[in-house]
Amino acid sequence: MLTQQSPNPLPPWLTIIRLLRWDKPAGRLILMIPALWAVFLAAEGMPPIPLVGVIILGTLATSAAGCVVNDLWDKDIDPQVERTRDRPLASRALSVQIGIIVALIAMSCAGVLALYLNSFTFWLCVAAVPVIIFYPSAKRVFPIPQLVLSIAWGFGVLISWSAVTGSLEQATWLLWGATVLWTLGFDTVYAMSDREDDKKIGINSSAIFFGDYAADAVGLFFASTAGLLAVLGVVMSLGLGYWIAIAIATIAWAWQYSRLRQPDLPRPVYAEIFRQNVWIGFVVLAGMIVGSIL
């Protein structure tokens, strides 16, 4: 049963910002990071500044659309989960009609930006749309819905890389694999805070699927990410700066794994580890830039 929601105390424009999750920049940045990884590595140095701008704005528009679509799918589920019950559609602070309009506007903005890209990349953008739209339904039928999200995240690599080169190559797929595994790791951590609520509702998550071994699964995903990034560094002959960044990231992921193995972690710890992956991603990005130039 839905609980009675309190009236919305915020002005409409602030409520829409909450709907787009722009009040929580970590989730927007963590989608942007793999796209920036790809555009700088594909350029082997400094890519065209206008293209970087399109990639940044495109990820913001796409993640905004994805958040709204997710909330439209889950408007009757979110009120039953502690972490999500105050979202604008769940709390009825905004109507479904407004949610649909906002989603269409965000998708339209992403579509206009995609017109700047070459035709191959444009069609990759089109291919990503069904994954973005139907990902939220995966938790109802697929035991590891975080894998679907990871594949959606991986499109950021394919789109950004091909926007520079017009093609995909071995290094692209290594980066894609690292991105998918990294996303599967940090999103499983995110799902660990919702396990009890998700079990009561009867929806799936990777945290539930791996059960008592969820922390070990995350450790394996992070270790595999580091491994693929190391292979990528060899294939692309990246410099010392890259290897220093990968070493820092690997140490951070190992530390996070050790924390996740501790019993009875409070819920805020999972969100903290998720946010830490934002700066880890930017450390890796800095290493990629320096390693490509020097």
C-alpha positions as CSV (number, residue, x, y, z in Angstrom):
1,M,0.0,0.0,0.0
2,L,1.2,3.5,-0.7
3,T,1.8,5.7,2.3
4,Q,0.2,9.1,2.5
5,Q,2.7,11.7,1.3
6,S,3.2,15.2,2.7
7,P,2.5,18.2,0.5
8,N,5.5,19.4,-1.6
9,P,7.2,22.3,0.2
10,L,9.5,23.2,-2.7
11,P,8.8,25.4,-5.7
12,P,8.2,23.5,-9.0
13,W,11.5,24.3,-10.5
14,L,13.4,22.9,-7.5
15,T,11.2,19.8,-7.6
16,I,12.1,19.3,-11.2
17,I,15.8,19.6,-10.4
18,R,15.3,16.9,-7.8
19,L,13.6,14.8,-10.4
20,L,16.6,15.2,-12.7
21,R,18.9,14.4,-9.7
22,W,20.9,17.5,-10.4
23,D,20.9,18.1,-6.7
24,K,23.0,14.9,-6.4
25,P,25.9,15.4,-8.8
26,A,27.7,12.2,-7.9
27,G,25.4,10.1,-10.1
28,R,25.7,12.6,-13.0
29,L,29.5,12.7,-12.8
30,I,30.0,9.0,-12.6
31,L,28.2,8.5,-15.9
32,M,30.3,11.3,-17.5
33,I,33.6,9.8,-16.4
34,P,33.7,6.7,-18.8
35,A,32.6,9.0,-21.7
36,L,35.5,11.3,-20.9
37,W,37.9,8.4,-20.5
38,A,37.0,7.3,-24.0
39,V,37.2,10.7,-25.7
40,F,40.6,11.5,-24.3
41,L,42.1,8.1,-25.0
42,A,40.7,7.9,-28.5
43,A,42.2,11.3,-29.2
44,E,45.5,10.2,-27.7
45,G,45.9,13.6,-26.1
46,M,43.6,16.6,-26.3
47,P,40.3,16.1,-28.2
48,P,38.5,19.0,-29.9
49,I,37.1,21.2,-27.2
50,P,33.6,21.5,-28.8
51,L,33.4,17.7,-28.9
52,V,34.3,17.5,-25.2
53,G,31.5,20.0,-24.6
54,V,29.0,17.9,-26.5
55,I,30.0,14.8,-24.6
56,I,29.6,16.6,-21.2
57,L,26.2,18.1,-22.1
58,G,25.1,14.8,-23.7
59,T,25.8,12.8,-20.6
60,L,24.0,15.3,-18.5
61,A,20.9,15.2,-20.8
62,T,21.0,11.4,-21.1
63,S,21.4,10.8,-17.3
64,A,18.6,13.3,-16.6
65,A,16.3,11.4,-19.1
66,G,17.3,8.1,-17.5
67,C,16.5,9.3,-14.0
68,V,13.1,10.5,-15.0
69,V,12.3,7.3,-16.9
70,N,13.5,5.2,-13.9
71,D,11.2,7.2,-11.6
72,L,8.2,6.8,-14.0
73,W,8.7,3.0,-14.0
74,D,9.1,2.9,-10.2
75,K,6.6,5.5,-9.1
76,D,4.7,2.8,-7.2
77,I,7.8,1.0,-5.9
78,D,9.8,3.9,-4.7
79,P,7.4,4.8,-1.9
80,Q,8.1,1.4,-0.3
81,V,11.9,1.9,-0.2
82,E,13.4,4.2,2.5
83,R,16.1,5.7,0.2
84,T,13.6,6.6,-2.6
85,R,10.3,7.3,-1.0
86,D,10.8,11.1,-1.2
87,R,11.5,11.3,-4.9
88,P,9.1,13.7,-6.6
89,L,7.0,11.1,-8.5
90,A,7.0,8.7,-5.6
91,S,5.8,11.4,-3.2
92,R,3.4,12.8,-5.8
93,A,5.1,16.1,-5.6
94,L,5.0,16.0,-9.4
95,S,2.5,14.3,-11.7
96,V,3.2,11.5,-14.2
97,Q,2.3,13.9,-17.0
98,I,5.0,16.4,-16.0
99,G,7.5,13.5,-15.6
100,I,6.8,12.4,-19.2
101,I,7.2,15.9,-20.5
102,V,10.5,16.4,-18.6
103,A,11.8,13.0,-19.9
104,L,10.9,14.0,-23.5
105,I,12.6,17.3,-23.2
106,A,15.8,15.7,-21.8
107,M,15.8,13.1,-24.6
108,S,15.2,15.8,-27.2
109,C,18.2,17.8,-25.9
110,A,20.4,14.6,-26.1
111,G,19.1,14.0,-29.6
112,V,20.0,17.5,-30.8
113,L,23.5,17.1,-29.4
114,A,23.8,13.7,-31.2
115,L,23.3,15.5,-34.5
116,Y,26.8,17.0,-34.0
117,L,28.4,13.6,-34.1
118,N,29.3,11.4,-37.2
119,S,26.7,9.1,-38.6
120,F,28.1,5.9,-37.0
121,T,28.2,7.5,-33.6
122,F,24.7,8.9,-34.1
123,W,23.3,5.4,-34.6
124,L,25.1,4.2,-31.5
125,C,23.2,6.9,-29.6
126,V,20.0,5.6,-31.1
127,A,20.9,2.0,-30.1
128,A,21.4,3.2,-26.5
129,V,17.9,4.5,-26.2
130,P,16.0,1.2,-25.7
131,V,18.5,0.2,-23.0
132,I,18.0,3.5,-21.2
133,I,14.2,3.2,-21.4
134,F,13.8,-0.5,-20.4
135,Y,16.6,-0.7,-17.9
136,P,14.3,0.2,-14.9
137,S,12.0,-2.8,-15.8
138,A,14.9,-5.2,-15.6
139,K,14.6,-5.5,-11.8
140,R,11.2,-7.1,-12.3
141,V,12.4,-9.9,-14.6
142,F,16.2,-10.2,-14.6
143,P,18.2,-11.4,-11.5
144,I,21.1,-9.0,-12.1
145,P,19.5,-5.7,-13.3
146,Q,22.7,-3.8,-12.5
147,L,24.3,-5.6,-15.5
148,V,21.7,-3.9,-17.8
149,L,22.7,-0.5,-16.2
150,S,26.3,-1.4,-16.8
151,I,25.7,-2.0,-20.5
152,A,23.9,1.3,-20.7
153,W,27.0,3.0,-19.0
154,G,29.2,1.2,-21.6
155,F,27.5,3.0,-24.4
156,G,29.1,6.1,-23.2
157,V,32.5,4.6,-24.1
158,L,31.4,3.4,-27.5
159,I,29.7,6.7,-28.4
160,S,32.6,8.9,-27.2
161,W,35.4,6.8,-28.7
162,S,33.7,6.6,-32.1
163,A,32.9,10.3,-32.0
164,V,36.7,10.8,-32.2
165,T,37.8,8.0,-34.6
166,G,34.6,7.1,-36.4
167,S,35.2,3.4,-35.5
168,L,35.7,0.9,-32.6
169,E,38.9,-1.0,-32.0
170,Q,40.5,-3.4,-29.6
171,A,41.3,-0.7,-27.1
172,T,37.7,0.5,-27.2
173,W,36.4,-2.9,-26.1
174,L,39.0,-3.1,-23.3
175,L,37.8,0.2,-22.0
176,W,34.2,-0.9,-22.5
177,G,34.8,-4.0,-20.5
178,A,36.5,-2.1,-17.7
179,T,33.5,0.4,-17.6
180,V,30.9,-2.4,-17.5
181,L,32.7,-4.2,-14.6
182,W,33.4,-1.0,-12.7
183,T,29.7,0.0,-13.0
184,L,28.6,-3.4,-11.9
185,G,30.8,-3.0,-8.9
186,F,29.8,0.4,-7.7
187,D,26.1,-0.1,-8.5
188,T,26.1,-3.4,-6.6
189,V,27.4,-1.4,-3.6
190,Y,24.6,1.1,-4.1
191,A,22.1,-1.8,-4.2
192,M,23.4,-3.3,-1.0
193,S,21.7,-0.5,1.0
194,D,18.3,-1.4,-0.4
195,R,18.5,-5.2,0.0
196,E,15.9,-5.6,2.8
197,D,13.4,-3.2,1.1
198,D,13.9,-4.9,-2.3
199,K,13.3,-8.4,-0.8
200,K,10.0,-7.2,0.8
201,I,8.8,-5.7,-2.5
202,G,10.0,-8.8,-4.5
203,I,12.3,-7.1,-7.0
204,N,15.7,-8.2,-8.1
205,S,19.2,-6.7,-7.6
206,S,22.8,-7.9,-7.9
207,A,23.2,-7.4,-4.1
208,I,20.3,-9.9,-3.5
209,F,21.6,-12.3,-6.2
210,F,25.1,-12.6,-4.8
211,G,23.7,-12.7,-1.2
212,D,26.4,-13.2,1.4
213,Y,29.0,-13.1,-1.4
214,A,28.0,-9.6,-2.5
215,A,31.1,-7.9,-1.1
216,D,33.3,-10.6,-2.7
217,A,31.5,-10.1,-6.1
218,V,32.2,-6.3,-5.8
219,G,35.9,-7.1,-5.0
220,L,36.1,-9.3,-8.1
221,F,34.4,-6.7,-10.3
222,F,36.9,-4.0,-9.1
223,A,39.9,-6.3,-9.5
224,S,38.8,-7.2,-13.0
225,T,38.4,-3.5,-13.8
226,A,41.9,-2.8,-12.7
227,G,43.1,-5.8,-14.8
228,L,41.4,-4.6,-18.0
229,L,42.7,-1.1,-17.4
230,A,46.2,-2.5,-17.1
231,V,45.9,-4.4,-20.3
232,L,44.6,-1.2,-22.0
233,G,47.6,0.6,-20.8
234,V,49.9,-1.9,-22.4
235,V,47.9,-2.0,-25.7
236,M,48.0,1.8,-25.9
237,S,51.5,2.2,-24.6
238,L,50.4,4.7,-22.0
239,G,53.0,6.6,-19.9
240,L,53.9,6.6,-16.2
241,G,51.1,9.0,-15.2
242,Y,48.6,6.4,-16.2
243,W,50.1,3.6,-14.2
244,I,50.3,5.8,-11.1
245,A,46.6,6.6,-11.4
246,I,45.7,2.9,-11.9
247,A,47.8,2.0,-8.8
248,I,45.9,4.6,-6.8
249,A,42.6,3.4,-8.0
250,T,43.5,-0.2,-7.3
251,I,44.5,0.6,-3.7
252,A,41.2,2.5,-3.3
253,W,39.1,-0.3,-4.6
254,A,41.0,-2.8,-2.3
255,W,40.3,-0.6,0.6
256,Q,36.6,-0.3,-0.3
257,Y,36.4,-4.1,-0.6
258,S,37.9,-4.5,2.9
259,R,35.2,-2.1,4.3
260,L,32.4,-4.0,2.5
261,R,33.5,-7.2,4.2
262,Q,32.8,-5.8,7.6
263,P,29.6,-7.0,9.2
264,D,26.5,-4.8,9.9
265,L,27.6,-1.7,7.9
266,P,25.3,1.2,8.3
267,R,23.4,2.2,5.2
268,P,25.2,5.5,4.7
269,V,28.5,3.7,4.2
270,Y,27.3,2.2,0.9
271,A,26.4,5.7,-0.5
272,E,29.8,6.9,0.7
273,I,31.6,4.2,-1.2
274,F,29.5,4.9,-4.3
275,R,30.6,8.6,-4.1
276,Q,34.2,7.7,-3.6
277,N,34.2,6.0,-7.0
278,V,33.6,9.5,-8.5
279,W,36.9,10.8,-7.4
280,I,38.5,7.4,-8.3
281,G,37.2,7.8,-11.8
282,F,38.6,11.3,-12.1
283,V,42.0,10.1,-10.8
284,V,42.0,7.5,-13.6
285,L,40.9,10.2,-16.1
286,A,43.8,12.4,-15.1
287,G,46.2,9.5,-15.5
288,M,44.8,8.8,-19.0
289,I,45.3,12.4,-20.0
290,V,48.9,12.6,-18.6
291,G,49.7,9.1,-19.8
292,S,48.6,9.9,-23.4
293,I,50.6,13.1,-23.6
294,L,53.8,12.1,-21.8
